[in-house]
Amino acid sequence: MADTVENAAATPDQAQPWAELGLKEDEYTRIREILGRRPSSSELAMYSVMWSEHCSYKSSKVHLRRFGELSQDTPAGKLLAGIGENAGVVDIGQGYAVTFKIESHNHPSYVEPHQGAATGVGGIVRDILAMGARPVGVMDALRFGPLEEPDTHRVLPGVVSGVGGYGNCLGLPNIGGEVVFDRSYLGNPLVNALCVGVLRHEDLHLAKATGAGNQVILYGAATGGDGIGGASILASETFDDDKPSKRPAVQVGDPFMEKLLIECTLELFAAGVVTGIQDFGAAGISCATSELAAAGDGGMRVELDRVPLRDSSLAPEEILMSESQERMMAVVEPGDVARFLEICARWDVQATVVGEVTEDDRLVIEWHGETIVDVDPRTVAHEGPVYERPYARPAWQDTVQADGVEGLARPATGDELAATLLALVGSPNLCDKSWITNQYDRYVRGNSVLAQPEDAGMLRIDEETGLGVALSTDCNSRFALLDPYVGAQLALAEAYRNVAVTGAQPVAVSDCLNFGSPEDPAVMWQFTQAIAGLVDGCQVLGTPVTGGNVSFYNQTGSTPILPTPVVGVMGVIEDVRRRVPVGFAGAGDVVVLLGDTRDELAGSVWAAVAHDHLGGRPPVVDLEHERRLAAVLGEAGRRGLLTSAHDLADGGLAQALVESSLRRGHGVTVELPADADPFVQLFSESSGRVLVSLPAAGADALTTLCAEHGVPLHPLGRVTGAEDATVAVAGQFSLPLEQIRTTWSATLPAVLAADPIAVVAGA
């Protein structure tokens, strides 16, 4: 028998498992104060998942408000929807809008790698769909423990198959992302998934229940026992994989059902039969009902026993907490219900009227005629606890910053520089990632014009005009440990620059902020510093934060991950035919470095690979310079001056030369400044630099353009032919490109001991 509201009022002293559900004692007391009685077991279930860290942002809310300081305008147009909606929506011109967002699915992906990653992709795709958009592409930012660790071998293949399998089945190209290895992620990998969608302005939909008498329809997959308390609970406490209770909490995905759900939902939008919509993510029905009602102009009554079930033994509390995938909830006018159900039936999508919008301000849920929930939905969805967690700069921060790279042995001869280059290009974080990316379909739908391993992914939006968007995700967590404020700005600057090198204009940001326990003052200090860095950085760059995700409790025991504020930047390009790729395009092209190189090697890949060292201060970031550099790259792209452009980041100039050569098989010969240290010139990771190539006839035009914008320009050398190609540094070394390619491409297959069939031949 269900625990009814009436029974809850009559049995105030009945013990309840609030602690087991992740609530603190004062939170449980607050729930009793709100209701004026003890909660029913179903109400307790709802509050526990909706007040979890993952759903309520209770430790981050006070700091995330700072993003509201940012302008709602973008260089391309207006922000049509922002923070607080399922995803941000940006006007990109010609009547089009783009919605994009990045979110985490970290702990579920450790417990069950394939399903955890797959359902992470499915969840972010439904966020985009719920805005009225057609999803058109995905990206993923992944972090794992050391490549040689056995547990990495367990987690990585499953995560990759989950990301690739789900996205491939949906027919969504995976156009970019990152894969990073570091010991701090052993036992706590990060799986951050981004989705981008396209809509016309008039197709925008919001998550709110309005209009008394309008019907509430649940459609999509049936509700099962998988994912009960899944992401909402898993992501809201310090991870301990020894707890057996965590094992069944991972959702199970069905991408073919999601594909039907996407097409069905888009037809429902086109038919004009939807007045409000919400996807089912973390917290399931608890989230969809409370958020729709809280954002509307009335209340909602739901008959929970109408919910289609895969498991008839589920108790009402379990139905409310289940995070079963591929489900949506819509608000529909009575006169449109028949048409709604007809469209769902045509797509073989199950749809059930489970309730209606009411005139009052209550969320009432019934079970076989008895009331089991009677709450103010705002107290569930929006008025949960808000913590101002203590934070303090840790004492060890000074020690870390004082431990610079000055005393580390550096290569001094040409042979040593060549050996260093080979060691770095074969290292896990700089090596060829095609073992992973070949499992993703990057070109399905035919609108991918740039994809991995380019600096940014690019999608054509309008076939007639060539209007397109470019996206990149970035974060160097080693820099973020050295200085979380600067590290967050460096992540922003790199993602911004990666979009700019393609010729697109960066316009908006979505972030996924991955940190350790918010109950640790040192972690909260890192978090607040990263927020401040992003807010200040976005103000300079003119890129509003449109939405995102906070993921706390990313630690195993007392050991947190490196602070990892992943930043996604979206840019607009007027004509994708003017895009600029990474690879050197033709022999004889001149090679030029834009931006200055300084002796900045703290936190670098060289320090990690050569000395297993992490200390010092990160590179200086100059965001005004980044704006000027982006302006140069955009204008050079529009004028067709450049044949290639590649951001300098991990591995510095040496890695950029290698990757630009490997992309199309051309060699390169460069001459470094005579008065400069060749090691610093090759391996420094100074920010704000781009390697470009162009026909010699355009060199003067580029020089003039850079002078007009105050961007330093340094001629380096020339692209050489593909036959017997080498990467040569005058007076230092010359390495055959095939030797470099062999070293670069061998690392992942050798360690992972598998050769998955490439999804796209030759990609």
N, C-alpha and C positions, 0 to 999 in steps of 0.2 A: 504494500500500500504506500502511495506517495505521501511525503511529508507536506501537508497543505499549509497554506497561510493561516488558516483557522487553527490548525493543530499547533503551529509555531507560536501563535499568540497564547494558546492555552497551556503550553509547556515551556515556560521561559528558562527553566534550569536544565533542560536536556543538553547533554554534552554534545559538542560538534567538533569535527576534525579540521578546524580552521588552520592549525599549524601544518598538518599534512598537505593541505592545499596551498601552502606557500604564504599564508597571511601572517602578519605579526599580530601580537596580542592587542596592541593599541588600534590596529586596523579593524580587527574583529569587533572591538568595543565601539569603534566609530560606526560600523555598519548597524549595530544594534541601536545606536543613538539615532541614526538616520531613519530607521524603520519604526522606532518606538517599541521594539520587540526583538526577539531573536529572529534571525533569518530562517526561512524554510531551507531545507537541504538544496533545493534548486536555486534559490536566491543566493545561498552561500557559494554554490558552484559558479554562478554568474559573476558575483563580485570577485571571487578568487582569481578567475582568469582575466577579467577586465581590469582589475587593480594590480595585475602582475607588472613587473618592470617592462616586459616586452610590449605589453598593450598600452599601459598608462603613461610610460615615460616619467614615472614619479620621481626619479633621481635626476633627470635631465631637463625636465620641463622648464625650470626657472632659468636655465642657461640657453635653451633653444629659443626662448622668446627674443633673444638678441637678433636672430635672423630677421625678425620683423622690422628692424631698423633699416634694412636694405630697401632700395627703391624697387617698386613693382614694375618699372619699365625696363626693357632690355634694348640693346642696340638695334635689334630687328623689329621690335614692336612691343605690344602690351603683354603682361602676364595675365592670362585669362582665368587661371585657377592656381592657387599656391598651397602653402603649408596648411594642413588641416583637411585637405581633400585626399582622395585615394592616390592622386599623383598630380604633379604640377602640369599646367598647360600653357604653352607659349605660342603667341601669334608669330608666324614666320612669313607672312605676306601671301598675296594672291588668294586670300580667303582660306588658307590652310593654317592649321595649328598642329603642334607636335606636343605630345605628352610623354614624359619619361621619368623614371624613378629607379633607384637602386635600393635593395633591401638585403638583409642577411638571413641565412639559414644554417648557422654554424654548428650548434650542438647536435641538432638532428642529423647533420651530415657526418658527424663523428660516430654516432650510435649506429646508423645504418646508411653508409655513404651513398649508395645509389638512390634510394628513395628520398633521403634527406635533400640531396642536391636536386633531384628531379622535381620534388614538390616545391622547392625554393623557386625554381623557374616557373612552375605552374602558378604559384601565388602571385608573383610580380606581373605575370602576363594578365591575370584577371584584374589586378589593380588598374592596368592600362585600359583594358576592355571596359571596366566600369565607368570610365570617363567619357565613353561614347566613341572611342577610337578603335581603329583596326590595328592590332599589334603587327609591326613590320620587321622587328629585329630584336635580338637579345645580345647581351654581353655578360662576361663573368669575370670577377676578380677573385682569384683563389690564393690561399696561403696554406702551406703544409710544413710539417717538420722536416728535418734533414732528409735529403733524397735517399741516403743509404739506410735509414732506419726501417726496420721491418714493419712498423705500424704505418709508415708513410706508404709502403707497398700495399697495405690493406686498404687504406683510405683513398689514396689518389686515383687508382683505376676506377673505383666505384663512383667517386664524385664525377669524374670525367664522363663515364658512361651515363650517369644520371643527367648531367647537364646536356650532353650531346643527344642522348636518346629522346628525352622529352622535347627539346627544341626541334630536333629533326622531324619527329612525328607530327609536330604542329605545323611544319613547313615554315619555320622562322629561321632566317639566316643568323648565325652567330658571328658577328662582325668584328669582335675585339675583346680585349680584356687583359688579364695579367696572370702569371703564375710565379709565385715567390716561395722560396724555401728558407726557413729559419728555425733554429731549435726552439724558440719560444712557442711555436705553433704545434709542437709535438704533443699530442693529446688534446689539442684544441684548434683544429683547422678552421679557416675562415672560408665560407662560401657566400660570396656577395653576388647577387644576380641583378642585372639591369635589363629593363625592357623599354622599348620606344614604340610609340603608336602615332598614327596620323588620323586627323579628322578635319572636317570642315567646321568653321566657327559655329554654325547653327546646329551642329550635332553634339555639342557639349552636354553631358549629363552629370548630375550631382547626386550625392548620397543623402537623400532626405525624404522623409515620409510626410506628405502633405495631402490635405483634402479628406475630411472625415467621410467615411464610407468607402473610400478607395480600398481595393483589395490587395492583400499581401500574398505574393506567390513565391514559393520556393521552387527553383527549377535546376535541373542538372542531375548529378549523381545522387544515389540514395545515401543515407547516413549510416556509417558503420562504427565499429569500436576502435578503428585505427585512429591514432592522433588524439586520443582523449587527453586533454591537458598538454598537448604536444609542444609546439613552439612557445606558447605562452608560459608554460611552466619550465620547460627545458632551458629556455634562454633567460630565466629570471633568477638563477641562483648559481653559485660556484659549481662548476661541473665536476661530477664524480662518476666516472663510468662504471664503478663497481656496484652502484645501486641498481638492483634488478628492476626496481619500479620504473626506471627510465627506459627500459628496453621496448615496451609496447607503445611508447609515446610518439613514434615517428609515423607520419602520415604515409599512405600508399597512393601513388599517383597513377592516373590512367590518361595518357596524353591523347588517345583517340577520342575519349569522352570530352576532353577539353577542346579539341578541334571542333567537334559538333557544337559545343557550348559557345565557342567564339562565333561561328557562322550563324547559329540560331540567334544569339544576342544582337548581332549586327543587323539581322533582318527585323528583329523586334524594334530596334531603334528606327530603322528605315520606315517601318509601318506606323510609327508614331504612337505606339501603345504603351510606352514606359514613361511614368512621371517621376520615378525615383529608383535608384538601383544601388546595390551594395554587393561586393564580392564576399565570399567566405574565406577568411584567412585564419590567423590566430584567433582563438576563442570561438570560432564557429558561429552557431546560432546566437549565442550570447552576444557576440559582437554585432552581427548584422541587425538584429532586432533593436538593441539598445542604441546603436549609433544612428540608424535610420530614424527612430522615434525621437532621439535627442536633438537631431538636426532639423526636425520638421516643425509643424505648427500645431501638433496635437499629440495624442498618444497612440498606442497600438494594443490590440488584443490578438493573441495567438493561441490556436488550439494545437498544442504540441503533439497530441496523439495522431494528428493528420500527417506528420512528417514521415515520408517513406523511409523505411529502414532496411538495411542489409542484415541486421542482427536484431531479431524480435525480442531478445532478452535484455536489451538496453534499458536501463532505468532513465527516468526523465532527466536526472542530473547529468548522466552520461551523454544523453542526446544534446543537451545544452552545451556541453564542453567539447564534444567531438569536433576534431578539425579535419574530418574527411574532406577530400579535395573535390574539385570540379563542381562546385555549387555556387549559385547566385540567388539573391533575393530581390524581387522587383515590386514596386508599388504601381498598381494599375487601376485606372478608372473602371467602374463596374461595366460600363458599356463596351469596354475593350477586352474584357476577360476572355470571351469566346475566341476572338481573333488571336489573342496571346497564346491560348492553349492550342489553337489550330496550328500556329507557326511552330510551336515546340514539338507537336506531334509529327509534323512533316520532317523535322530534323531528328526524330527519334530521341528527343530529350524529354525526360519525365518532368512534369510540372504539376504542382498541387497548390490550390488555394489554402493557405494555413491561417489566415487571419485578416484583419482589416484595420484601417486607420480610424482612430476614435477622436471625439471632440475634446476629451480631457487630456491631462498631461501625465497619464500613467501608462506604464508597460505592464499589461496583465497577461499572464500565460496560464492556460488551463490544461489539465491532463484528465481526460475522460470526465469532463464536466466539473472538476474540482479545481479551484484556483491554487496554483503552486508558486506563482510569482506575482507580486503586486508592488511595483517600485516606481519611483521617479526615474525615468531612463537616464536623465542627466547625471544622477548620482552614480550610475553604473559606468557610463561612457566617458564622462568629462570631469566629474567632480571627485575623482579618487584622491588618495593622499598625494601631497606634493612635499618632497623632502628637499631641504637645503643642506645637503650632505657637507660635513666639514671637509675642507681641502687645504693642503699646505704643500709648499715646495719641499720635496724630500731632501734630507741632508746629503744623500748620495749624489744628487744632481751636480753639485759643485765638483765632487770627486770625478764623476764621469766626464764633465766638460774639461777638467784640468788634465785628463789623461789623453793628450793629443797624439798626433802621429809623427811629431818632430823627431823622435828618437828611433823610429823604425827604419830598418835598412831599405834603401831604394835601389832599383836597378840603375847602373851607371853606363854600361856599354851597350852597343847596338845589339849584340847577342842576348844580353840580359833583357833588353826591352822587347825583343822578339819573343823570348821565352815567356815573359810576363804576359804579352798579348795572347799567346796560345793558351796559357793557364787560365786567363780570364774568360776567353771566348768558349772554353770547354767547361767552365764552372756551371753549376746547376742554375744559377740565376741569370746567366747570359747566354746559355747554350740554346740550340735550336729547340723550339717547343712544338714542332710539327707532329711529334708522337701524340700530343694532346689535341692540337687544333685540327688534325686530319680526321678526327672522330666527330668533328662538327661540320655540318653543311653550312658553308659560308655564302653560297650563291643562289640558294633556292629563292624563288619568286622573281629572279632576274633583275632586281634593283640594287644589288650590292655593287657599288663601283669601287670601293676600297674595303679591304678586310685584312685580318691577320695575315702576315706580320707587319702590316703598315702601321704608322704611328697612331692613326685613328681609323675607325670604321666610317664608311660613308654610304648613304642610301639615297637613291633618286626618289623624290616625292612626286614630281610632276613630269610625265614623259614628254610633254609638248615643250615646256619651257626649260626643263633641266633643273628646276629648283630641287635642292637637296639639303640634307643635314649630315653633319659629321659628329661623332661621339668618341670620347676617350675616357678611360678610368685610370687613375694613378694614385700611388702612395708609396713613398720610401719610408718605411717604419723605423729604419735605423736612424734616419735624420730626426724623426719624431721623438725618438728616445733621447737624443742629444739635446733637443730643444723643441718641445711640442708646439709652441707658438710658431716658430720658424718652420718646423717640419710640416705643419698643416698648410702653411702658405706655399712651401715648396711643392707639395702635392697638388695644390690648386694651380700653381704656375705651370707645372709640367703638363697637367691635363689640358689647360688652356693653350699652351704652346703646341701640344700634339694636335689639337684641332686646327690651330692657326697654320701649321706647316702644310696642311692639305689645301689651303686657299680659302677655307671657311672662316667666317667671323664668329668667334665664341660669344654666346649670348646668355647662357643660363647654367645653373649648377644643381646637381642632386648629390647628396653625400650619404655615406654609410660609415658611421663612427663606431669602430670596434675597439673596445677597451676592456680592462680587467674589472674587478669588483668595485662598484661605487662606494662600498663601505670602507674602502681603503683611501685615506686622505691623499696619498701620493697619486693614486690613479685618478681621483677626482680633480686633482690639480692639473694632471696631464690633460684631462678632458676639457676643463674650463679654459686652459691655455689654447688648446686646439680650436675650440669654438671662437675665442677672441681672434685668433689668427685668421680663421676663415671669414669672420664678419669684416674685419679690417681689410683683408685681401679682396673680398668681393666688392667692397665699397670702392676701392681703387680701380678695379677692373670693370666695374659696372655690370656685374653678373649676379643677379638675384639667386638666392637658394630657393628653389621651387618646392622642395620636399626632400625626404630621405628617411633615414633609419638610424636609431641608436642601438647598439648591441653591447650590453654590459655582461659582466660575469664571465668574460673570456679568459679563464685561467683554470689551471688544474692544481687543486690544493691552494697553496699560498703564492704560486708562481704565475703572474699575469703574462699575457702576450705582450710583445712590443706594442706601444700605442699605434693603432692603424686607422687613421682617418682617411678612408678611401674617398676620393673626389671624382665625380663624373661631370664632365663638361660637354654641353651640346652647342654646336655651332651651325650657322646657316650659310650655304653657298648658293649664289644665284643661278649658276649653271655648272652642273657636275662635270661637264666636258672640259672645264677649266681646272679640274682637280690636279694636284701636284703629288706624285707618288714618291716613295722613299728611294727606290733604286736608281743608281747611275744609269743614264739612258743611252749615251753615245760617246764613242771615242773622240777625244779632242775637246770635249766640254771642259770649261774651267771649273775648278772647285774652290769654293769660297766659304770661310767661316764668318758667320754673323754673331757678334757678341764677343766679350773679352774673357780670357782664361786667367784664373788666379790659382795660387797654390792652395787648393781646397780639396783635401783628400781624407779628412775625418769622416767616418761613416761610409766611405767609398767601398766599392766592390773590391778594389785592390787591397785595402786594409783588411777586409774580411778574408779574402782568399789567400793572400800572401802571409798574413800575420794573425788571423783569427782575432782581430782587434776591433773594438767598438768604443770609441771615446773621442773627446774633443768637441769642437763646435761645427755645426753643419754649414754648408755654403751660404753665402749671403744671398738674399732674395731681393730683387729690385722690381717691384710690380709696375712702376711707371715705365721702366725699360721694357717689360713684357708687353705692355700696351703698344708701345712704339714698334716693337719687333713684330707684333701681330699685324699692325697696320702695314708695315713693309711687305710682309708675306702675303697679305690679302691683295694688295695692289699689284705686287709682282705676279700673283696668280691670275688676276683679271687681265693683265697685259700680256700674259703668256711668256714671261721672261724666263721662267725656271723650268728645267727638265726634271729636277728632283729636289727634295728638301727632307731633311731628317733631323729631328730633335736630338740634342746631346743630353744624355742623362746617365744612367748606370753604365760604368765603364768608360765614360768620357769620349774624347775624340777617336781614340783607337777603336772602340766598339762601333761608333757611328760609321767610320770608314769601312770596317769589315761588313757591317750589315748592308750599307749602301752598295758595296761591291757584290756581295753574295746574292742580292735580290735578283739581279739580271745577268750576273756572271762577268761584269766588267771589272777590270783592274783599276788601280789608282796610284798615282805618284804624287807625293806632297813634299814640300820643303818647309820645315819649321823655322821660326824666327831665329836668327843666328845668336842673338843675345839671350835666348830663353832656355830654360831647362827642358830638354826633350821629354823627360819623364812626366813632368808637370803638364806640359802641353798635350801629351797623349792620354794621360790617365786621370787628370783632375776632373772632378764632377761639378765644376762651377755651373751655376744656373744661367738661364737666359741666353743659350747658344743654339744655333741651328747651322747645320752643314748643308749647303746648297750647291747644285751644279747647274750650268747654263751654257749655251753657245757663246763663244768668245765675242761675237758681235753684240751681245746684250750686256757685256760687262760694264760699259760706261753708264748705261741706263740704270743698272742696279746700284752702281756707286753713287749716282746722283740721288736716287730714291732713298738710299740709306742716309746720305748726308742731310736730306730734307727732314728726316725723322730722328736724326741724332742717334743712329744705330751704328756702332763700330763695325767695320768690314775689313777682313784680313784674307787676301788671296793666298791660297795654299798650294795649288798644283793643277793637275789635269787628269781626266778620266782616260784610261788606256783601253786597248782592245780586249776582247774576250778570249782570244787565242793566247795560251800561256799566260793568263792574267796573273798579276801579282798585286799585293798591297806593299807599296814601297815608301819608305821614309828616307829621303836623301841623306846620305852620310851616316845612316844608322842601320837599316836592315831592309831586306826585300824577301817577303814570304810568298810562296806560290798560293794562289787563291784556293786551289784544290786541297792543299795541305790544311789550310784554315778551315775549309768546309768539312773535311774529314773529322777534325777535332771538334768542331762546333756541333756537328750532327750526331756524334756517336754517344753522347752522354746519357740521354734518357733511354734509348733502346737498350743500351748495355746494362743499365741498372734495373730497369723495369722488366727486362727479359720478355718482351712481347712485341708484336708488330701488328696492331689492329689494322683492319682493312680500311683504307682511306675512303671516306664518304664521297669526296669529290676527287676524281682522278686528276692527278697533276696539280692539285691545289697546294 
